[in-house]
Amino acid sequence: MAEKVVIGNAELWLGDCREVLCLLPACDLALTDPPYGIGFAAQPTKWQRRDGQQPEDWDNMTPPAWLFGLLAEKSTHQIIWGGNYYDLPRSRGWLSWYKPDSPPSMASIELAWTSMDMNAKMLSHSISATNTERVGHPTQKPVRVMEWSLSFAKEAQTVLDPFMGSGTTGVACAALGKRFIGIERERRYFDLSCERIARAQAQGQLLPPEPVAAPEQQTMEL
């Protein structure tokens, strides 16, 4: 059983992407930031602990290889942040996010694998510039990074994120007028996604956000 919420042109699923993804139609682009398998969420930084972040174990393992194969079947193109942690096909179209203010204990760049035949590109964007948009997800990507990612697939009208987290990909899609499909299995992050995407769509329309619709129960036969 999974829950679906529709907000404007965004379709948000509360459920496990291993079960939901196979039932969704194909889309133009998959843009996602899956668990890296490095246990970062299980070891909150002192700043995260200060803000009340508790250890979480969902980042201890990477998604199964077959899921990336299914993702390739469900989308024309793919951009997968943390692609260096997975066994993906060879590509020259890598993206790099450079963090000029990263502390010595953290990586100064993050990499995204893409299925596109293009030159590798880099974006410099400080961590501190994202402080005002943080909502409590331990591995939350900046909206700027996801908007930049979308710029390499300008023709994509429908964007899928099977590891939606706190909804940053959906917020970036709202800003650019793209249809969004997101999947998230953790209830607290799913609720955050609904709130953020509703707010982002309202800002794009210069209207107050509409109340988020109650989730529909969807029976999913596997």
C-alpha positions in Angstrom: 0.0 0.0 0.0 1.3 3.4 -0.9 0.0 7.0 -0.6 -0.1 9.5 -3.3 -0.5 13.3 -3.1 -1.0 15.5 -6.1 0.1 19.2 -5.8 -0.3 21.2 -9.0 1.7 19.3 -11.6 3.7 17.3 -9.0 2.8 13.7 -8.1 4.3 12.6 -4.8 4.4 9.0 -3.6 5.0 7.9 0.0 6.4 4.4 -0.4 9.5 2.4 -1.3 10.7 3.2 -4.8 11.6 -0.5 -5.2 7.9 -1.2 -5.2 6.4 2.1 -6.7 8.8 2.7 -9.5 7.9 -0.3 -11.6 4.3 0.9 -11.7 4.9 4.4 -13.0 5.0 5.6 -16.6 8.3 6.5 -18.4 9.5 10.1 -18.0 12.0 12.4 -19.7 14.6 12.7 -16.9 15.5 10.9 -13.7 17.3 13.4 -11.4 18.1 11.9 -8.0 20.4 11.7 -5.0 20.3 8.2 -3.6 21.9 6.9 -0.4 25.7 6.7 -0.9 26.2 3.8 1.5 28.8 5.7 3.5 26.8 6.0 6.7 26.8 9.8 6.8 23.3 10.0 8.1 24.2 7.6 10.9 26.9 10.0 12.2 25.4 13.5 12.5 27.9 16.3 12.6 28.1 18.4 15.8 26.1 21.1 14.0 23.4 18.6 13.0 23.3 17.2 16.6 23.0 20.7 17.9 19.9 21.2 15.7 18.4 17.9 16.9 19.4 15.6 14.1 19.3 11.9 15.3 21.3 9.1 13.7 19.5 7.3 10.8 20.5 4.1 9.1 19.0 4.5 5.6 22.4 5.8 4.3 24.3 2.6 5.3 23.7 0.8 2.0 23.5 1.7 -1.7 20.4 0.8 -3.8 20.6 -2.6 -5.6 22.1 -2.6 -9.1 18.8 -3.7 -10.7 17.2 -0.5 -9.5 19.5 1.6 -11.6 18.7 -0.6 -14.6 14.9 0.0 -14.0 15.5 3.7 -13.7 17.2 3.7 -17.1 14.1 1.9 -18.5 11.8 4.5 -16.9 13.6 7.6 -18.1 15.2 8.9 -21.3 18.1 10.4 -19.5 19.5 10.1 -15.9 21.5 12.3 -13.6 22.5 10.5 -10.5 24.3 12.4 -7.7 26.8 10.2 -5.9 27.3 8.2 -9.1 30.9 7.5 -8.1 29.6 5.2 -5.4 27.6 2.9 -7.8 28.5 0.5 -10.6 27.1 2.6 -13.6 28.0 2.6 -17.3 31.0 4.6 -18.5 30.3 8.3 -19.1 32.2 11.4 -19.9 29.2 13.7 -18.9 30.0 14.0 -15.2 28.8 16.9 -13.1 30.8 18.3 -10.1 29.5 20.5 -7.3 32.5 22.3 -5.7 32.0 23.6 -2.1 34.6 26.3 -1.6 33.8 26.5 2.2 33.7 22.8 3.0 35.4 21.9 6.3 38.6 19.8 6.2 36.7 16.8 7.5 34.3 16.8 4.5 34.7 16.3 0.8 35.1 19.6 -1.2 33.3 18.2 -4.2 30.3 15.9 -5.0 29.9 14.1 -8.3 26.9 13.2 -10.4 27.0 10.6 -13.1 24.9 11.4 -16.2 23.8 9.3 -19.2 24.4 12.2 -21.5 27.3 12.4 -24.0 28.6 15.8 -23.1 31.6 17.5 -21.6 32.1 17.3 -17.8 30.9 20.5 -16.0 31.5 22.0 -12.5 29.4 24.4 -10.3 31.0 26.3 -7.5 28.3 26.9 -4.8 29.1 27.4 -1.1 27.5 25.4 1.7 26.7 28.5 3.7 24.6 29.9 0.9 22.1 27.1 1.5 21.6 27.6 5.3 18.3 29.4 4.9 16.7 26.6 2.9 17.7 23.7 5.3 14.7 21.8 6.7 16.5 19.1 8.7 17.4 16.4 6.1 21.0 15.3 6.8 22.0 15.1 3.1 19.8 17.8 1.6 21.0 19.1 -1.8 20.8 22.9 -2.5 18.0 24.0 -4.9 20.7 25.8 -6.9 22.5 22.5 -7.5 19.4 20.8 -8.7 18.4 23.7 -10.9 21.8 23.6 -12.4 21.5 19.9 -13.0 18.2 20.4 -14.8 19.9 22.9 -17.1 21.6 20.0 -18.9 18.2 18.5 -19.8 16.3 21.6 -20.9 13.9 19.6 -23.1 12.8 17.4 -20.3 9.2 18.2 -19.3 8.6 15.4 -16.7 11.3 14.7 -14.1 11.4 11.8 -11.7 13.2 11.5 -8.3 12.8 8.1 -6.7 14.8 9.2 -3.7 13.0 12.4 -3.1 14.2 13.1 0.5 13.0 16.6 1.5 11.9 17.4 -2.1 14.6 19.7 -3.4 14.3 18.3 -7.0 10.6 19.0 -6.9 11.3 22.6 -5.7 13.7 23.1 -8.6 11.1 21.7 -11.0 8.5 24.1 -9.6 10.8 27.0 -10.2 11.3 25.9 -13.8 7.7 24.9 -14.6 8.5 21.2 -15.1 6.2 18.3 -14.1 7.6 16.3 -11.1 7.1 12.8 -9.9 8.8 12.0 -6.5 9.0 8.9 -4.3 10.0 8.9 -0.6 9.6 6.2 2.0 10.2 8.2 5.2 7.0 9.9 6.4 8.6 12.9 8.0 10.6 13.7 4.8 7.6 13.0 2.6 5.6 15.6 4.6 8.4 18.1 4.3 8.5 17.5 0.6 4.8 18.2 0.3 5.1 21.5 2.2 8.2 22.7 0.3 6.8 21.8 -3.1 3.4 23.4 -2.4 5.2 26.6 -1.2 7.5 26.6 -4.3 4.6 26.2 -6.7 2.7 29.0 -4.9 5.7 31.3 -5.2 5.9 30.7 -8.9 2.3 31.7 -9.2 2.6 34.6 -6.8 -0.3 33.1 -4.8 -0.7 31.8 -1.3 0.0 28.1 -1.1 -3.1 25.8 -1.2 -3.6 23.3 1.6 -1.9 20.0 0.8 -4.4 17.4 -0.2 -5.0 14.4 2.1 -3.0 11.4 0.8 -4.9 8.9 -1.4 -4.5 5.3 -0.5 -3.3 3.4 -3.6 -3.3 -0.4 -3.6 -0.2 -1.5 -5.5 -0.1 -5.1 -6.7 3.4 -6.3 -7.2 
